[in-house]
């Protein structure tokens, strides 16, 4: 995952030129695809008899985290007083 993240950081440096931008973006997506393929194999290696159930629980937890992140972000952005309070506490 770190390789795709580091390559995605390079995308910002080449935003004005389309060819290097597209090459770096394609490389980042390719590295992420390699990561995802190993992510799918992990439940099969851990428990072959329960791989489907483990994969379903993993996807459910992933979807729940994504949904909660969107809700919390929307709640934080639409409530500026609480957002300013959080900035004051953390910074």
Secondary structure as a PSIPRED ss2 file (coil, helix, strand):
# PSIPRED VFORMAT (PSIPRED V4.0)

   1 X C   1.000  0.000  0.000
   2 X H   0.000  1.000  0.000
   3 X H   0.000  1.000  0.000
   4 X H   0.000  1.000  0.000
   5 X H   0.000  1.000  0.000
   6 X H   0.000  1.000  0.000
   7 X H   0.000  1.000  0.000
   8 X H   0.000  1.000  0.000
   9 X H   0.000  1.000  0.000
  10 X H   0.000  1.000  0.000
  11 X H   0.000  1.000  0.000
  12 X H   0.000  1.000  0.000
  13 X H   0.000  1.000  0.000
  14 X H   0.000  1.000  0.000
  15 X C   1.000  0.000  0.000
  16 X C   1.000  0.000  0.000
  17 X C   1.000  0.000  0.000
  18 X H   0.000  1.000  0.000
  19 X H   0.000  1.000  0.000
  20 X H   0.000  1.000  0.000
  21 X H   0.000  1.000  0.000
  22 X H   0.000  1.000  0.000
  23 X H   0.000  1.000  0.000
  24 X H   0.000  1.000  0.000
  25 X H   0.000  1.000  0.000
  26 X H   0.000  1.000  0.000
  27 X H   0.000  1.000  0.000
  28 X H   0.000  1.000  0.000
  29 X H   0.000  1.000  0.000
  30 X H   0.000  1.000  0.000
  31 X H   0.000  1.000  0.000
  32 X H   0.000  1.000  0.000
  33 X H   0.000  1.000  0.000
  34 X H   0.000  1.000  0.000
  35 X H   0.000  1.000  0.000
  36 X H   0.000  1.000  0.000
  37 X H   0.000  1.000  0.000
  38 X H   0.000  1.000  0.000
  39 X H   0.000  1.000  0.000
  40 X H   0.000  1.000  0.000
  41 X H   0.000  1.000  0.000
  42 X H   0.000  1.000  0.000
  43 X H   0.000  1.000  0.000
  44 X H   0.000  1.000  0.000
  45 X H   0.000  1.000  0.000
  46 X H   0.000  1.000  0.000
  47 X C   1.000  0.000  0.000
  48 X H   0.000  1.000  0.000
  49 X H   0.000  1.000  0.000
  50 X H   0.000  1.000  0.000
  51 X H   0.000  1.000  0.000
  52 X H   0.000  1.000  0.000
  53 X H   0.000  1.000  0.000
  54 X H   0.000  1.000  0.000
  55 X H   0.000  1.000  0.000
  56 X H   0.000  1.000  0.000
  57 X H   0.000  1.000  0.000
  58 X H   0.000  1.000  0.000
  59 X H   0.000  1.000  0.000
  60 X H   0.000  1.000  0.000
  61 X H   0.000  1.000  0.000
  62 X H   0.000  1.000  0.000
  63 X H   0.000  1.000  0.000
  64 X H   0.000  1.000  0.000
  65 X H   0.000  1.000  0.000
  66 X H   0.000  1.000  0.000
  67 X H   0.000  1.000  0.000
  68 X H   0.000  1.000  0.000
  69 X H   0.000  1.000  0.000
  70 X H   0.000  1.000  0.000
  71 X H   0.000  1.000  0.000
  72 X H   0.000  1.000  0.000
  73 X H   0.000  1.000  0.000
  74 X H   0.000  1.000  0.000
  75 X H   0.000  1.000  0.000
  76 X H   0.000  1.000  0.000
  77 X H   0.000  1.000  0.000
  78 X C   1.000  0.000  0.000
  79 X C   1.000  0.000  0.000
  80 X H   0.000  1.000  0.000
  81 X H   0.000  1.000  0.000
  82 X H   0.000  1.000  0.000
  83 X H   0.000  1.000  0.000
  84 X H   0.000  1.000  0.000
  85 X H   0.000  1.000  0.000
  86 X H   0.000  1.000  0.000
  87 X H   0.000  1.000  0.000
  88 X H   0.000  1.000  0.000
  89 X H   0.000  1.000  0.000
  90 X H   0.000  1.000  0.000
  91 X C   1.000  0.000  0.000
